[in-house]
Amino acid sequence: MANVTFRNVRKSFGEFVALEELDLHINEGEFVALLGPSGCGKSTTLRMLAGLEFPTSGEIMIGDRVVNDLAPGKRDIAMVFQSYALYPHMSVGENIGYPLKKRGIKGRERDDAVQKAAELLQLDALLDRKPKQLSGGQQQRVALGRALVRDPQVFLLDEPLSNLDAKLRSYMRAELIELHRRLGKTMVYVTHDQLEAMTMASRIAVMHGGRVQQFDTPDAIYNRPANRFVAGFIGTPPMNQVEGTVEGGHFITGGHKVPIDRSAYADALRDGPVVLGVRPEAITIGKGEGLPATVRLAENTGHETIVTLELPDRTRISARVEAARRLDVGHSVALTFDPDAIHLFEASATGARLNLDAKSASVVSMRSK
């Protein structure tokens, strides 16, 4: 296994810049997810690491080697694609062993390697079958087995679960987590599915517009998002964002005040426009004192209810409540926020978070007096 480093990497296709100023260091043995919407640059990043694309500028390193100009076969990596790319005329065993055949490895050595990979992935009873006789999850495991037999320094996985149904995706997530635990290999995983990234990766690089917006642990990305994009991309429903202004010691929206402990922001907070962010689970719905809102929708998911609320300025936000609680559409309520879960963001295009730490803001919503 090896670490992976991108140093000031830029990739353009003609006048279109797909990636700019990419600086990323992935530790040896780490499971890192590249997460973001379509067109954010995550697949381009993986393809450059694999040698299927070449950077316009900057350096890509695997271990202590600069691999910018190396062919894919010389990088000591293995890639698992979204489409599985199995050979339909070959058996499972032949598909798994094909990389070794290409290397000239024959006989008992190849058979033993195939058997070991098949046992690890619970495919040993299927070695004589053809791909068309397998389920989607089994085909995906064959693709993983073909990567395993190469014993690479780095595994690259490009949305490998996106073609599976929800139940199989859940099963395969657990399989991949266990596989990484057993192998201890460096894995770089591309996905647009935040659940995959949050449950599988030790760190996540959230990408948007050809840039890494935040590279951190799942906990930090969820609880301390670096900017408004990350806050709005991570979470289902995502973090609520309410526009307003800071005046003196308060956040003001729709004529209602939220007191702010300015010491939590050092010199980052100035009077003027800001955006307040709060997760749905950090909102309490009650009556009396609080930010006024109207219930617009209540969706019972079985274990909880997601409530859509409309503020006086018509901004809509979401809150989570217990499934048994009844909230009638059209009723007026008052909202209070968990003071340890409030964020303030710049109202500018960057939308950077102003809090020094998520728990450093002491904020309680209340009516203006």
C-alpha angles and dihedrals in degrees: 000000000000143000121255126220133187113193117195091321119184127184125187133174103206106304093343114097109209096175133015133185095351110182114173134152119194115192124231110275094010126139106221126179123207102210131184147104124290112293096022094119101254097121091044088054091052093045091053090050089050093049094245090115129026126222119250088219140346132053134284117197133189107193107323095331125099103223101183094119100028120115116243092253092059098051098077093233134127124209130205114200132209091243095051089225094217121171105247095206093053127080122241090261092049092049092051093046097045096096089054091048089054089054091052095250109150146175124003095358092058093042092052092049092050092048092049093051091045092052092048090054096038092246099119092106091052102051094113096048126100121236093253088062092058134085120242091260092050092049089052091052090051089054088051091048091054088055093045097056090061090062092212128186091236133028117210118198120188109198091309095172101045094098094054127091120251096265094049092046090055091049094047092048089059090046093052093047090052091045091054091048091053098043100036089207127151108262128189112193125190118204143148089204110097093196090061092048096045095048100040111032129080087207133012129210106207108205133196133160094003094304137098106246095187135355111194147106119303090250093053094045092051098041101029108030113186095222146354094276093057091043091052096042100048120068136036104265092020126231113295115243120201122187119223144120138268115233119173106313098344144081107221127200126164091350093304124116133223114191115231131202097224092192088073090068102047105202095333097093122077131169110270141066118348138155122238116214127198132164118240092244091056094062122093118203114211145125133268119023115034145072107316117239141161125231109241103167139004117197116190109207095180101257096042144003123242109212123200112208132188120216122211091265088053094253108148122219136174132232134184121226134169114284094242094058116104119215117175120219112250096026120130118237139171123237130212126183131221102253092217093056102053123116131186120205134190113263089221126101092270092054093199118185112253099198116103086212133359092240095048095078116087105197133156122178115234141158117271113252 
